Amino acid sequence: MRKRRGGQFINLDRMLLHSVPIAEGWNHFIGNVRQQLSLDPKLRELGMCGVAVLNGAEYEFFHHAPPFLKAGGTQAQVDAMRHLGEDDFDPTPFSLLERDVLELTLQMTRTIQVNSELMKRLQVALGNTVLVELVTVIAAYNMVSRFLIALDIHPEDQAPKA
């Protein structure tokens, strides 16, 4: 865990380490989700940030907005994401594919059921492997956000390095 974090523990790690088996399994699974997928990093981080906003997990957004920007996202997209799921959400900063990723994130997070037409569009755009990876990222980060919120884990004092 420390190696994956560049020698540093973050508040999430400190909480996970109350149970070594959980920390080890989490680190392996989330490490693969973050670093071993063929999914475009921008789409990965878009899904993660979307989950964070929808679930009110500021910690998660704090840690994933910088990598989203590093992967090619824009500040306008970050600002717009803050309103995902609200009436005033403005999708114009996002491509059609990114809008579909955000819609998938919204449906998986809010209702769990996903519209079949949306899944068909994403399957055509991404292919089976990448679609499975995207769904897994969204599902995994719903788990992360629920853990963070239930245990009242807050962002560190300084913004993470991208």
JONOR-V881113 format. One record per residue. N is the residue number from 1. RES is the residue in one small letter. BURIAL is b if it has 16 or more other C-alpha atoms within 10 Angstrom, else e. Layout:
BEGIN
n = {N:N}
res = {RES:RES}
burial = {BURIAL:BURIAL}
END
This chain:
BEGIN
n = {1:2:3:4:5:6:7:8:9:10:11:12:13:14:15:16:17:18:19:20:21:22:23:24:25:26:27:28:29:30:31:32:33:34:35:36:37:38:39:40:41:42:43:44:45:46:47:48:49:50:51:52:53:54:55:56:57:58:59:60:61:62:63:64:65:66:67:68:69:70:71:72:73:74:75:76:77:78:79:80:81:82:83:84:85:86:87:88:89:90:91:92:93:94:95:96:97:98:99:100:101:102:103:104:105:106:107:108:109:110:111:112:113:114:115:116:117:118:119:120:121:122:123:124:125:126:127:128:129:130:131:132:133:134:135:136:137:138:139:140:141:142:143:144:145:146:147:148:149:150:151:152:153:154:155:156:157:158:159:160:161:162}
res = {m:r:k:r:r:g:g:q:f:i:n:l:d:r:m:l:l:h:s:v:p:i:a:e:g:w:n:h:f:i:g:n:v:r:q:q:l:s:l:d:p:k:l:r:e:l:g:m:c:g:v:a:v:l:n:g:a:e:y:e:f:f:h:h:a:p:p:f:l:k:a:g:g:t:q:a:q:v:d:a:m:r:h:l:g:e:d:d:f:d:p:t:p:f:s:l:l:e:r:d:v:l:e:l:t:l:q:m:t:r:t:i:q:v:n:s:e:l:m:k:r:l:q:v:a:l:g:n:t:v:l:v:e:l:v:t:v:i:a:a:y:n:m:v:s:r:f:l:i:a:l:d:i:h:p:e:d:q:a:p:k:a}
burial = {b:e:e:e:e:e:e:e:e:e:e:b:b:e:e:b:e:e:e:e:e:e:b:e:e:b:b:e:e:e:e:e:b:e:e:e:b:e:b:e:b:b:b:b:b:b:b:b:b:b:b:b:b:b:b:b:b:b:b:b:b:b:b:b:b:b:b:b:b:e:b:e:b:e:e:e:b:b:e:b:b:b:b:b:b:e:e:e:e:e:b:e:b:b:e:e:e:b:e:b:b:b:b:b:b:b:b:b:b:e:e:e:e:b:e:e:e:e:e:e:e:b:e:e:e:b:e:e:e:b:b:e:b:b:b:e:b:b:b:b:b:b:e:b:b:e:b:b:b:e:e:e:b:e:b:e:e:e:e:e:e:e}
END
